[in-house]
Amino acid sequence: MRWRELILAMALAGCAGSGTNGRPPALAGQAFGPDAARDVRTLVLVLHGDGDGLVPADFAQATHRIADAIPDTRAVALLRPGYRDSAGNQSPGERGGMGGDSYTADRIAAVADSILRWRKRYPQARTVLVGQSGGAAMAAVVAGLRPGLVDGIVLAGCPCMLPEWRKYRARRGGGDFARPVTSFDPLMTVGGVAPQTRVTLLVGADDAETPQRFSRAYAEALALRGIATDYHVLPGRGHDLLADGDLIDAVRRIAAAPGTAPMRNAMVTP
């Protein structure tokens, strides 16, 4: 996507959540941990990966574990547009496919609008956005198109170089990765990430779906901007990291970090 087109799309994403008929319905999901605003110090919103429409129960279970592991945390298993879960919750909107075509302006706006609603409910809480796989791509784009909406992001198995990742998946066969899409490329939105944002990227050393190179370039681009960035390759791990202890630790570190000026030197470790 060319920069002029990107700027226009950013403007559209920024206003898609409002209009003469009011804001669209909030995305559905399950929330865990304390409910009263006075008891919540950290708000964690979790985005699942791409799928066939039904989000497995272990997504909510992994989110519940985050709430249990970090004191004073409200954790929300947020259903992306068009997805449903086994508990009967369903988010409005169209789902999109599994070929990297879901990270569009309207869906990004729907996610960002729901995050804003949660933030208004817990205005004193530090907000961390967590994404797995396609959810990580969406989280990265949200951070780039809505600077300052969240205090930190944790990206697990991110296809953060979208065109290159789609070519890689097309060569492997299966899925609809060859046709053109209008999705945002997370790497192209790095310039919009707020300087004070803290970012952690995790990738399994054995991840064949989104190998290390597709998140490392994004981490390096953030580091070049001086944004506090940690990049970790996890030995012996594959693609799904939502229930991993290292992911919970990453959320805990961002939740505990003071809301100060951006670090001058960011870390991108092997």
Accessible surface in RSA format (square Angstrom, percent):
REM  Atomic radii and reference values for relative SASA: ProtOr
REM  Chains: A
REM  Algorithm: Lee & Richards
REM  Probe-radius: 1.40
REM  Slices: 20
REM RES _ NUM      All-atoms   Total-Side   Main-Chain    Non-polar    All polar
REM                ABS   REL    ABS   REL    ABS   REL    ABS   REL    ABS   REL
RES MET A   1    99.02  51.3  37.73  25.0  61.30 145.9  48.56  41.3  50.46  66.9
RES ARG A   2   186.85  78.5 180.06  91.8   6.79  16.2  59.93  81.9 126.92  76.9
RES TRP A   3   146.20  58.7 142.99  69.2   3.21   7.5 119.52  63.7  26.68  43.3
RES ARG A   4   207.97  87.3 200.09 102.0   7.87  18.7  78.70 107.6 129.26  78.3
RES GLU A   5    93.26  53.5  88.66  67.1   4.59  10.9  37.63  72.8  55.62  45.4
RES LEU A   6     2.43   1.4   2.43   1.7   0.00   0.0   2.43   1.7   0.00   0.0
RES ILE A   7   113.75  64.7 112.77  84.0   0.98   2.4 112.77  81.2   0.98   2.7
RES LEU A   8   113.16  63.0 109.42  78.3   3.74   9.4 112.88  79.3   0.28   0.8
RES ALA A   9    15.69  14.4  14.89  23.0   0.81   1.8  15.49  21.8   0.20   0.5
RES MET A  10    56.70  29.4  51.61  34.2   5.09  12.1  43.04  36.6  13.66  18.1
RES ALA A  11    62.82  57.8  45.86  70.8  16.97  38.6  57.91  81.5   4.92  13.0
RES LEU A  12    95.60  53.2  94.79  67.8   0.81   2.0  94.80  66.6   0.80   2.1
RES ALA A  13     0.55   0.5   0.55   0.9   0.00   0.0   0.55   0.8   0.00   0.0
RES GLY A  14    43.07  53.1   0.00   N/A  43.07  53.1  18.96  52.0  24.11  54.0
RES CYS A  15    71.42  54.0  65.64  73.2   5.77  13.6  36.54  92.6  34.88  37.6
RES ALA A  16    53.30  49.0  20.66  31.9  32.65  74.3  31.35  44.1  21.95  58.2
RES GLY A  17     7.34   9.1   0.00   N/A   7.34   9.1   6.98  19.2   0.36   0.8
RES SER A  18    75.71  64.0  57.54  76.8  18.17  41.9  37.37  79.6  38.34  53.7
RES GLY A  19    52.49  64.7   0.00   N/A  52.49  64.7  35.66  97.9  16.83  37.7
RES THR A  20   146.45 104.2 104.41 105.8  42.04 100.2  92.60 124.4  53.85  81.4
RES ASN A  21   149.71 103.2 114.16 110.3  35.55  85.6  37.63  90.6 112.08 108.3
RES GLY A  22    44.40  54.8   0.00   N/A  44.40  54.8  32.28  88.6  12.12  27.1
RES ARG A  23   100.03  42.0  73.62  37.5  26.41  62.9  30.96  42.3  69.07  41.9
RES PRO A  24    49.63  36.2  42.35  38.6   7.28  26.5  49.62  41.0   0.02   0.1
RES PRO A  25    98.13  71.5  80.73  73.6  17.40  63.2  91.50  75.5   6.62  41.2
RES ALA A  26    45.22  41.6  29.35  45.3  15.88  36.1  29.74  41.9  15.48  41.0
RES LEU A  27    12.85   7.2   1.89   1.3  10.96  27.6   1.89   1.3  10.96  29.5
RES ALA A  28    25.91  23.8  16.20  25.0   9.71  22.1  25.91  36.5   0.00   0.0
RES GLY A  29    28.18  34.8   0.00   N/A  28.18  34.8   2.96   8.1  25.22  56.5
RES GLN A  30    48.26  27.0  43.37  31.7   4.88  11.6  15.39  32.8  32.86  24.9
RES ALA A  31    34.33  31.6   8.46  13.1  25.86  58.8   8.46  11.9  25.86  68.5
RES PHE A  32    33.42  16.7  29.32  18.2   4.10  10.7  33.42  20.3   0.00   0.0
RES GLY A  33    38.20  47.1   0.00   N/A  38.20  47.1  17.86  49.0  20.34  45.6
RES PRO A  34    46.31  33.8  33.24  30.3  13.07  47.5  45.46  37.5   0.85   5.3
RES ASP A  35    72.69  50.9  64.11  63.8   8.58  20.3  26.87  63.2  45.81  45.7
RES ALA A  36    31.76  29.2  20.09  31.0  11.68  26.6  29.22  41.1   2.55   6.7
RES ALA A  37    48.95  45.0  36.39  56.2  12.56  28.6  36.54  51.5  12.40  32.9
RES ARG A  38   210.45  88.4 166.74  85.0  43.71 104.1  77.56 106.0 132.89  80.5
RES ASP A  39    63.49  44.5  56.23  56.0   7.26  17.2  17.64  41.5  45.85  45.7
RES VAL A  40     5.14   3.4   0.00   0.0   5.14  12.4   0.11   0.1   5.03  13.6
RES ARG A  41   173.63  72.9 165.09  84.2   8.54  20.3  50.55  69.1 123.08  74.6
RES THR A  42     7.49   5.3   7.49   7.6   0.00   0.0   0.00   0.0   7.49  11.3
RES LEU A  43     0.00   0.0   0.00   0.0   0.00   0.0   0.00   0.0   0.00   0.0
RES VAL A  44     0.00   0.0   0.00   0.0   0.00   0.0   0.00   0.0   0.00   0.0
RES LEU A  45     0.00   0.0   0.00   0.0   0.00   0.0   0.00   0.0   0.00   0.0
RES VAL A  46     0.51   0.3   0.51   0.5   0.00   0.0   0.51   0.4   0.00   0.0
RES LEU A  47     0.00   0.0   0.00   0.0   0.00   0.0   0.00   0.0   0.00   0.0
RES HIS A  48     8.89   4.9   8.61   6.0   0.28   0.7   7.75   8.0   1.14   1.3
RES GLY A  49    17.02  21.0   0.00   N/A  17.02  21.0   7.75  21.3   9.27  20.8
RES ASP A  50    36.96  25.9  12.41  12.3  24.55  58.1   8.82  20.8  28.13  28.1
RES GLY A  51    17.25  21.3   0.00   N/A  17.25  21.3  17.25  47.3   0.00   0.0
RES ASP A  52   108.48  76.0  88.69  88.3  19.79  46.8  36.03  84.8  72.45  72.3
RES GLY A  53     2.49   3.1   0.00   N/A   2.49   3.1   2.40   6.6   0.09   0.2
RES LEU A  54    81.65  45.5  70.93  50.7  10.72  26.9  70.98  49.9  10.67  28.7
RES VAL A  55     5.09   3.3   3.68   3.3   1.40   3.4   4.90   4.3   0.18   0.5
RES PRO A  56    87.18  63.5  76.08  69.4  11.11  40.4  85.51  70.6   1.67  10.4
RES ALA A  57    49.18  45.2  39.47  60.9   9.71  22.1  43.34  61.0   5.84  15.5
RES ASP A  58    78.19  54.8  73.46  73.1   4.73  11.2  28.79  67.8  49.40  49.3
RES PHE A  59    10.46   5.2   8.06   5.0   2.40   6.2  10.46   6.3   0.00   0.0
RES ALA A  60    13.72  12.6  13.34  20.6   0.37   0.9  13.46  19.0   0.25   0.7
RES GLN A  61    96.53  54.0  91.45  66.8   5.09  12.1  33.57  71.5  62.96  47.8
RES ALA A  62     2.67   2.5   2.22   3.4   0.45   1.0   2.24   3.2   0.43   1.1
RES THR A  63     0.31   0.2   0.01   0.0   0.30   0.7   0.14   0.2   0.17   0.3
RES HIS A  64    76.89  42.0  76.89  53.4   0.00   0.0  42.80  44.1  34.10  39.7
RES ARG A  65   102.18  42.9 100.65  51.3   1.53   3.6  54.46  74.4  47.72  28.9
RES ILE A  66     0.28   0.2   0.28   0.2   0.00   0.0   0.28   0.2   0.00   0.0
RES ALA A  67    10.35   9.5   0.55   0.9   9.80  22.3   0.65   0.9   9.70  25.7
RES ASP A  68   110.00  77.1  73.96  73.6  36.04  85.2  31.51  74.2  78.50  78.3
RES ALA A  69    38.66  35.5  15.98  24.7  22.67  51.6  26.25  37.0  12.40  32.9
RES ILE A  70     8.28   4.7   8.17   6.1   0.11   0.3   8.17   5.9   0.11   0.3
RES PRO A  71   104.70  76.3  86.44  78.8  18.26  66.4  97.99  80.9   6.71  41.7
RES ASP A  72    60.20  42.2  51.50  51.3   8.70  20.6   2.94   6.9  57.26  57.1
RES THR A  73     0.33   0.2   0.00   0.0   0.33   0.8   0.00   0.0   0.33   0.5
RES ARG A  74    28.19  11.8  28.19  14.4   0.00   0.0   0.00   0.0  28.19  17.1
RES ALA A  75     0.00   0.0   0.00   0.0   0.00   0.0   0.00   0.0   0.00   0.0
RES VAL A  76     1.14   0.8   1.14   1.0   0.00   0.0   1.14   1.0   0.00   0.0
RES ALA A  77     2.84   2.6   2.07   3.2   0.77   1.8   2.07   2.9   0.77   2.0
RES LEU A  78     0.74   0.4   0.74   0.5   0.00   0.0   0.74   0.5   0.00   0.0
RES LEU A  79     1.43   0.8   1.43   1.0   0.00   0.0   1.43   1.0   0.00   0.0
RES ARG A  80     2.33   1.0   2.33   1.2   0.00   0.0   0.09   0.1   2.24   1.4
RES PRO A  81     5.70   4.2   5.21   4.8   0.49   1.8   5.21   4.3   0.49   3.0
RES GLY A  82    13.73  16.9   0.00   N/A  13.73  16.9   3.42   9.4  10.31  23.1
RES TYR A  83     2.33   1.1   2.33   1.3   0.00   0.0   2.33   1.7   0.00   0.0
RES ARG A  84   106.51  44.7 106.51  54.3   0.00   0.0  26.89  36.7  79.62  48.3
RES ASP A  85    14.47  10.1   9.01   9.0   5.47  12.9   6.88  16.2   7.60   7.6
RES SER A  86    84.22  71.2  46.28  61.8  37.94  87.4  41.27  87.9  42.95  60.2
RES ALA A  87    66.84  61.5  25.91  40.0  40.94  93.1  38.62  54.4  28.22  74.8
RES GLY A  88    68.14  84.0   0.00   N/A  68.14  84.0  37.05 101.7  31.09  69.6
RES ASN A  89    44.57  30.7  39.89  38.5   4.68  11.3   4.65  11.2  39.92  38.6
RES GLN A  90   111.20  62.2  89.38  65.3  21.82  51.9  22.66  48.2  88.55  67.2
RES SER A  91     2.36   2.0   0.00   0.0   2.36   5.4   0.25   0.5   2.11   3.0
RES PRO A  92    54.33  39.6  39.55  36.1  14.78  53.7  52.22  43.1   2.11  13.1
RES GLY A  93    57.89  71.4   0.00   N/A  57.89  71.4  31.78  87.2  26.11  58.5
RES GLU A  94   141.14  81.0 131.21  99.3   9.93  23.6  53.22 102.9  87.92  71.8
RES ARG A  95    74.51  31.3  67.86  34.6   6.66  15.8   9.85  13.5  64.66  39.2
RES GLY A  96    19.62  24.2   0.00   N/A  19.62  24.2  12.24  33.6   7.38  16.5
RES GLY A  97    25.38  31.3   0.00   N/A  25.38  31.3  23.15  63.5   2.23   5.0
RES MET A  98   105.07  54.4  92.12  61.0  12.94  30.8  71.53  60.8  33.54  44.4
RES GLY A  99     3.27   4.0   0.00   N/A   3.27   4.0   1.33   3.7   1.93   4.3
RES GLY A 100     0.00   0.0   0.00   N/A   0.00   0.0   0.00   0.0   0.00   0.0
RES ASP A 101    20.37  14.3  16.53  16.5   3.83   9.1   7.03  16.5  13.34  13.3
RES SER A 102     0.34   0.3   0.34   0.5   0.00   0.0   0.31   0.7   0.04   0.1
RES TYR A 103     0.29   0.1   0.29   0.2   0.00   0.0   0.00   0.0   0.29   0.4
RES THR A 104    14.93  10.6  14.93  15.1   0.00   0.0  14.93  20.1   0.00   0.0
RES ALA A 105    25.09  23.1  22.28  34.4   2.81   6.4  22.28  31.4   2.81   7.4
RES ASP A 106    89.47  62.7  81.00  80.6   8.46  20.0  41.01  96.5  48.46  48.3
RES ARG A 107    31.19  13.1  30.33  15.5   0.86   2.1   6.49   8.9  24.70  15.0
RES ILE A 108     0.50   0.3   0.50   0.4   0.00   0.0   0.50   0.4   0.00   0.0
RES ALA A 109     2.12   1.9   1.96   3.0   0.16   0.4   2.12   3.0   0.00   0.0
RES ALA A 110    23.65  21.7  19.29  29.8   4.35   9.9  21.83  30.7   1.82   4.8
RES VAL A 111     0.00   0.0   0.00   0.0   0.00   0.0   0.00   0.0   0.00   0.0
RES ALA A 112     0.14   0.1   0.14   0.2   0.00   0.0   0.14   0.2   0.00   0.0
RES ASP A 113     8.70   6.1   8.06   8.0   0.64   1.5   2.20   5.2   6.50   6.5
RES SER A 114     1.23   1.0   1.09   1.5   0.13   0.3   0.38   0.8   0.85   1.2
RES ILE A 115     0.00   0.0   0.00   0.0   0.00   0.0   0.00   0.0   0.00   0.0
RES LEU A 116    61.53  34.3  61.53  44.0   0.00   0.0  61.53  43.2   0.00   0.0
RES ARG A 117    72.21  30.3  63.13  32.2   9.07  21.6  21.97  30.0  50.24  30.4
RES TRP A 118    42.82  17.2  41.34  20.0   1.49   3.5  34.06  18.2   8.76  14.2
RES ARG A 119    50.28  21.1  48.56  24.8   1.71   4.1  12.56  17.2  37.72  22.9
RES LYS A 120   130.36  63.6 107.06  65.7  23.30  55.5  74.95  67.5  55.41  59.0
RES ARG A 121   118.47  49.7 102.69  52.3  15.78  37.6  43.36  59.3  75.11  45.5
RES TYR A 122     1.44   0.7   0.58   0.3   0.86   2.2   1.11   0.8   0.33   0.4
RES PRO A 123    84.51  61.6  57.57  52.5  26.94  97.9  62.56  51.7  21.95 136.4
RES GLN A 124   160.72  89.9 130.39  95.3  30.33  72.2  55.64 118.4 105.08  79.7
RES ALA A 125     4.37   4.0   0.01   0.0   4.37   9.9   0.23   0.3   4.15  11.0
RES ARG A 126    38.05  16.0  32.83  16.7   5.22  12.4  23.52  32.1  14.53   8.8
RES THR A 127     0.00   0.0   0.00   0.0   0.00   0.0   0.00   0.0   0.00   0.0
RES VAL A 128     0.00   0.0   0.00   0.0   0.00   0.0   0.00   0.0   0.00   0.0
RES LEU A 129     0.00   0.0   0.00   0.0   0.00   0.0   0.00   0.0   0.00   0.0
RES VAL A 130     0.00   0.0   0.00   0.0   0.00   0.0   0.00   0.0   0.00   0.0
RES GLY A 131     0.00   0.0   0.00   N/A   0.00   0.0   0.00   0.0   0.00   0.0
RES GLN A 132    11.28   6.3  11.28   8.2   0.00   0.0  10.67  22.7   0.61   0.5
RES SER A 133    19.83  16.8  19.83  26.5   0.00   0.0   4.56   9.7  15.27  21.4
RES GLY A 134     1.55   1.9   0.00   N/A   1.55   1.9   1.04   2.9   0.51   1.1
RES GLY A 135     0.00   0.0   0.00   N/A   0.00   0.0   0.00   0.0   0.00   0.0
RES ALA A 136     0.00   0.0   0.00   0.0   0.00   0.0   0.00   0.0   0.00   0.0
RES ALA A 137     0.00   0.0   0.00   0.0   0.00   0.0   0.00   0.0   0.00   0.0
RES MET A 138     0.52   0.3   0.52   0.3   0.00   0.0   0.20   0.2   0.32   0.4
RES ALA A 139     0.00   0.0   0.00   0.0   0.00   0.0   0.00   0.0   0.00   0.0
RES ALA A 140     0.00   0.0   0.00   0.0   0.00   0.0   0.00   0.0   0.00   0.0
RES VAL A 141     0.00   0.0   0.00   0.0   0.00   0.0   0.00   0.0   0.00   0.0
RES VAL A 142     0.05   0.0   0.05   0.0   0.00   0.0   0.05   0.0   0.00   0.0
RES ALA A 143     3.77   3.5   1.02   1.6   2.75   6.3   2.75   3.9   1.02   2.7
RES GLY A 144     0.07   0.1   0.00   N/A   0.07   0.1   0.00   0.0   0.07   0.2
RES LEU A 145    11.29   6.3   0.27   0.2  11.02  27.7   0.27   0.2  11.02  29.7
RES ARG A 146    44.29  18.6  40.95  20.9   3.34   8.0  24.51  33.5  19.78  12.0
RES PRO A 147    78.25  57.0  53.20  48.5  25.05  91.1  53.53  44.2  24.71 153.6
RES GLY A 148    38.17  47.1   0.00   N/A  38.17  47.1  15.96  43.8  22.20  49.7
RES LEU A 149    21.37  11.9  14.59  10.4   6.78  17.0  20.83  14.6   0.54   1.4
RES VAL A 150     5.67   3.7   1.89   1.7   3.78   9.1   1.89   1.6   3.78  10.3
RES ASP A 151    32.88  23.0  30.46  30.3   2.43   5.7   3.31   7.8  29.57  29.5
RES GLY A 152     0.00   0.0   0.00   N/A   0.00   0.0   0.00   0.0   0.00   0.0
RES ILE A 153     0.00   0.0   0.00   0.0   0.00   0.0   0.00   0.0   0.00   0.0
RES VAL A 154     0.00   0.0   0.00   0.0   0.00   0.0   0.00   0.0   0.00   0.0
RES LEU A 155     0.22   0.1   0.00   0.0   0.22   0.5   0.00   0.0   0.22   0.6
RES ALA A 156     0.00   0.0   0.00   0.0   0.00   0.0   0.00   0.0   0.00   0.0
RES GLY A 157     0.00   0.0   0.00   N/A   0.00   0.0   0.00   0.0   0.00   0.0
RES CYS A 158     1.09   0.8   0.09   0.1   1.00   2.3   0.09   0.2   1.00   1.1
RES PRO A 159     0.59   0.4   0.59   0.5   0.00   0.0   0.59   0.5   0.00   0.0
RES CYS A 160     0.00   0.0   0.00   0.0   0.00   0.0   0.00   0.0   0.00   0.0
RES MET A 161    34.35  17.8  34.35  22.7   0.00   0.0  32.83  27.9   1.52   2.0
RES LEU A 162     4.79   2.7   4.79   3.4   0.00   0.0   4.79   3.4   0.00   0.0
RES PRO A 163    61.26  44.6  54.50  49.7   6.76  24.6  60.53  50.0   0.73   4.6
RES GLU A 164    76.67  44.0  72.61  54.9   4.07   9.7  33.94  65.6  42.74  34.9
RES TRP A 165    10.76   4.3  10.76   5.2   0.00   0.0  10.76   5.7   0.00   0.0
RES ARG A 166    20.94   8.8  20.90  10.7   0.04   0.1   3.95   5.4  16.98  10.3
RES LYS A 167   131.51  64.2 127.46  78.2   4.05   9.7  76.73  69.1  54.79  58.4
RES TYR A 168    31.27  14.6  31.22  17.8   0.05   0.1  21.84  16.4   9.43  11.6
RES ARG A 169    45.98  19.3  45.98  23.4   0.00   0.0   0.00   0.0  45.98  27.9
RES ALA A 170    41.48  38.1  20.10  31.0  21.38  48.6  24.45  34.4  17.03  45.1
RES ARG A 171   175.72  73.8 137.23  70.0  38.49  91.6  78.44 107.2  97.28  59.0
RES ARG A 172   126.18  53.0  86.97  44.3  39.22  93.4  31.87  43.6  94.32  57.2
RES GLY A 173    45.57  56.2   0.00   N/A  45.57  56.2  32.13  88.2  13.43  30.1
RES GLY A 174    58.93  72.7   0.00   N/A  58.93  72.7  41.18 113.0  17.76  39.8
RES GLY A 175    68.08  84.0   0.00   N/A  68.08  84.0  27.91  76.6  40.17  90.0
RES ASP A 176    74.83  52.4  67.58  67.3   7.25  17.1  34.26  80.6  40.57  40.5
RES PHE A 177    11.53   5.8   5.54   3.4   5.99  15.6   5.54   3.4   5.99  17.1
RES ALA A 178    91.35  84.0  59.33  91.6  32.02  72.8  64.84  91.3  26.51  70.2
RES ARG A 179   106.54  44.7 100.83  51.4   5.71  13.6  49.82  68.1  56.72  34.4
RES PRO A 180   122.17  89.0 104.15  94.9  18.02  65.5 113.38  93.6   8.79  54.6
RES VAL A 181    42.11  27.7  10.30   9.3  31.81  76.6  16.03  13.9  26.07  70.7
RES THR A 182   105.72  75.2  93.86  95.2  11.86  28.3  80.62 108.3  25.10  37.9
RES SER A 183    10.93   9.2   0.00   0.0  10.93  25.2   0.00   0.0  10.93  15.3
RES PHE A 184     2.59   1.3   2.22   1.4   0.36   0.9   2.59   1.6   0.00   0.0
RES ASP A 185    20.20  14.1  16.33  16.3   3.87   9.1   8.27  19.5  11.93  11.9
RES PRO A 186     0.00   0.0   0.00   0.0   0.00   0.0   0.00   0.0   0.00   0.0
RES LEU A 187    51.10  28.5  42.69  30.5   8.41  21.1  42.69  30.0   8.41  22.6
RES MET A 188    50.98  26.4  49.05  32.5   1.93   4.6  20.26  17.2  30.72  40.7
RES THR A 189     3.81   2.7   0.24   0.2   3.56   8.5   3.80   5.1   0.01   0.0
RES VAL A 190     8.56   5.6   8.42   7.6   0.15   0.4   8.42   7.3   0.15   0.4
RES GLY A 191    51.39  63.4   0.00   N/A  51.39  63.4  27.38  75.1  24.00  53.8
RES GLY A 192    20.52  25.3   0.00   N/A  20.52  25.3  13.85  38.0   6.67  14.9
RES VAL A 193     1.50   1.0   0.15   0.1   1.35   3.2   0.15   0.1   1.35   3.7
RES ALA A 194     7.52   6.9   5.23   8.1   2.29   5.2   7.33  10.3   0.19   0.5
RES PRO A 195    67.42  49.1  67.17  61.2   0.25   0.9  67.20  55.5   0.23   1.4
RES GLN A 196    88.24  49.3  79.95  58.4   8.29  19.7  33.76  71.9  54.48  41.3
RES THR A 197     3.49   2.5   2.97   3.0   0.52   1.2   0.51   0.7   2.98   4.5
RES ARG A 198    44.74  18.8  44.74  22.8   0.00   0.0   8.04  11.0  36.70  22.2
RES VAL A 199     2.52   1.7   0.00   0.0   2.52   6.1   0.00   0.0   2.52   6.8
RES THR A 200     3.15   2.2   3.15   3.2   0.00   0.0   0.00   0.0   3.15   4.8
RES LEU A 201     0.46   0.3   0.46   0.3   0.00   0.0   0.46   0.3   0.00   0.0
RES LEU A 202     2.52   1.4   1.99   1.4   0.53   1.3   2.06   1.4   0.47   1.3
RES VAL A 203     0.35   0.2   0.35   0.3   0.00   0.0   0.35   0.3   0.00   0.0
RES GLY A 204     0.93   1.2   0.00   N/A   0.93   1.2   0.00   0.0   0.93   2.1
RES ALA A 205    42.72  39.3  21.53  33.2  21.19  48.2  21.53  30.3  21.19  56.1
RES ASP A 206    98.13  68.7  72.94  72.6  25.20  59.6  31.92  75.1  66.22  66.0
RES ASP A 207     7.97   5.6   0.00   0.0   7.97  18.8   0.81   1.9   7.17   7.1
RES ALA A 208    53.70  49.4  45.31  69.9   8.39  19.1  50.23  70.7   3.47   9.2
RES GLU A 209    75.44  43.3  75.44  57.1   0.00   0.0  18.48  35.7  56.96  46.5
RES THR A 210     1.49   1.1   0.65   0.7   0.84   2.0   0.65   0.9   0.84   1.3
RES PRO A 211    20.80  15.2  19.54  17.8   1.26   4.6  20.63  17.0   0.17   1.1
RES GLN A 212    70.84  39.6  69.76  51.0   1.08   2.6  16.06  34.2  54.78  41.5
RES ARG A 213   126.04  52.9 117.68  60.0   8.36  19.9  65.81  89.9  60.23  36.5
RES PHE A 214     5.41   2.7   5.41   3.3   0.00   0.0   5.41   3.3   0.00   0.0
RES SER A 215     1.52   1.3   1.52   2.0   0.00   0.0   1.36   2.9   0.15   0.2
RES ARG A 216    83.42  35.0  83.42  42.5   0.00   0.0  32.92  45.0  50.51  30.6
RES ALA A 217    28.90  26.6  23.85  36.8   5.05  11.5  25.05  35.3   3.85  10.2
RES TYR A 218     0.00   0.0   0.00   0.0   0.00   0.0   0.00   0.0   0.00   0.0
RES ALA A 219     0.00   0.0   0.00   0.0   0.00   0.0   0.00   0.0   0.00   0.0
RES GLU A 220    72.74  41.8  71.44  54.0   1.31   3.1  25.15  48.6  47.59  38.9
RES ALA A 221    24.28  22.3  19.73  30.4   4.55  10.4  22.42  31.6   1.87   4.9
RES LEU A 222     0.00   0.0   0.00   0.0   0.00   0.0   0.00   0.0   0.00   0.0
RES ALA A 223    26.66  24.5  14.94  23.1  11.72  26.7  15.22  21.4  11.45  30.3
RES LEU A 224   161.50  89.9 126.60  90.6  34.90  87.7 130.34  91.5  31.16  83.8
RES ARG A 225    97.37  40.9  63.91  32.6  33.46  79.7  36.50  49.9  60.88  36.9
RES GLY A 226    16.93  20.9   0.00   N/A  16.93  20.9  15.16  41.6   1.77   4.0
RES ILE A 227     0.57   0.3   0.57   0.4   0.00   0.0   0.57   0.4   0.00   0.0
RES ALA A 228     9.77   9.0   7.38  11.4   2.39   5.4   8.50  12.0   1.28   3.4
RES THR A 229     3.20   2.3   0.00   0.0   3.20   7.6   0.24   0.3   2.95   4.5
RES ASP A 230    40.29  28.2  39.92  39.7   0.37   0.9   2.32   5.4  37.98  37.9
RES TYR A 231     1.00   0.5   0.94   0.5   0.06   0.1   0.62   0.5   0.38   0.5
RES HIS A 232    52.07  28.5  51.66  35.9   0.41   1.1  33.77  34.8  18.30  21.3
RES VAL A 233    31.47  20.7  18.21  16.5  13.26  32.0  18.21  15.8  13.26  36.0
RES LEU A 234     9.74   5.4   9.74   7.0   0.00   0.0   9.74   6.8   0.00   0.0
RES PRO A 235   101.10  73.7  91.96  83.8   9.14  33.2  92.95  76.7   8.14  50.6
RES GLY A 236    65.22  80.4   0.00   N/A  65.22  80.4  30.68  84.2  34.54  77.4
RES ARG A 237    69.49  29.2  67.46  34.4   2.04   4.9  34.99  47.8  34.50  20.9
RES GLY A 238    31.52  38.9   0.00   N/A  31.52  38.9  19.89  54.6  11.63  26.0
RES HIS A 239    32.04  17.5  24.93  17.3   7.12  18.2  23.74  24.5   8.30   9.7
RES ASP A 240   104.24  73.0  78.46  78.1  25.79  61.0  35.80  84.3  68.44  68.3
RES LEU A 241     0.69   0.4   0.64   0.5   0.05   0.1   0.69   0.5   0.00   0.0
RES LEU A 242    13.52   7.5  12.62   9.0   0.90   2.3  12.62   8.9   0.90   2.4
RES ALA A 243    57.20  52.6  36.92  57.0  20.29  46.1  37.81  53.2  19.39  51.4
RES ASP A 244    24.31  17.0  15.09  15.0   9.22  21.8  10.53  24.8  13.78  13.7
RES GLY A 245    45.11  55.6   0.00   N/A  45.11  55.6  33.83  92.8  11.27  25.2
RES ASP A 246    53.91  37.8  51.28  51.0   2.62   6.2   3.01   7.1  50.90  50.8
RES LEU A 247     0.00   0.0   0.00   0.0   0.00   0.0   0.00   0.0   0.00   0.0
RES ILE A 248    19.04  10.8  19.04  14.2   0.00   0.0  19.04  13.7   0.00   0.0
RES ASP A 249    57.83  40.5  57.43  57.2   0.40   1.0   9.66  22.7  48.17  48.0
RES ALA A 250     0.18   0.2   0.00   0.0   0.18   0.4   0.01   0.0   0.16   0.4
RES VAL A 251     0.00   0.0   0.00   0.0   0.00   0.0   0.00   0.0   0.00   0.0
RES ARG A 252    87.67  36.8  87.32  44.5   0.35   0.8  50.43  68.9  37.24  22.6
RES ARG A 253   117.61  49.4 107.97  55.0   9.64  23.0  74.90 102.4  42.71  25.9
RES ILE A 254     7.40   4.2   6.58   4.9   0.82   2.0   7.40   5.3   0.00   0.0
RES ALA A 255    17.16  15.8   3.26   5.0  13.90  31.6   3.45   4.9  13.71  36.3
RES ALA A 256    83.68  76.9  48.43  74.7  35.26  80.2  59.73  84.1  23.95  63.4
RES ALA A 257    15.94  14.7   7.10  11.0   8.84  20.1  12.06  17.0   3.88  10.3
RES PRO A 258    85.87  62.6  74.85  68.2  11.02  40.1  85.84  70.9   0.03   0.2
RES GLY A 259    72.44  89.3   0.00   N/A  72.44  89.3  25.00  68.6  47.44 106.3
RES THR A 260    74.51  53.0  59.09  59.9  15.41  36.7  59.78  80.3  14.73  22.3
RES ALA A 261    79.83  73.4  59.63  92.0  20.20  46.0  66.58  93.8  13.25  35.1
RES PRO A 262    57.93  42.2  40.52  36.9  17.41  63.3  44.83  37.0  13.10  81.4
RES MET A 263    82.19  42.6  72.58  48.0   9.61  22.9  70.96  60.3  11.23  14.9
RES ARG A 264   222.95  93.6 195.46  99.6  27.49  65.5  78.04 106.7 144.92  87.8
RES ASN A 265   119.95  82.7 112.13 108.4   7.81  18.8  33.07  79.6  86.87  84.0
RES ALA A 266    24.68  22.7   0.00   0.0  24.68  56.2   0.30   0.4  24.38  64.6
RES MET A 267    99.01  51.3  94.15  62.3   4.86  11.6  62.06  52.8  36.95  49.0
RES VAL A 268    37.24  24.5  12.20  11.0  25.04  60.3  12.20  10.6  25.04  67.9
RES THR A 269    39.70  28.2  39.22  39.8   0.48   1.1  38.57  51.8   1.13   1.7
RES PRO A 270   130.46  95.1 103.29  94.2  27.17  98.7 112.20  92.6  18.26 113.5
END  Absolute sums over single chains surface
CHAIN  1 A    11658.4       8885.9       2772.5       6410.4       5247.9
END  Absolute sums over all chains
TOTAL         11658.4       8885.9       2772.5       6410.4       5247.9
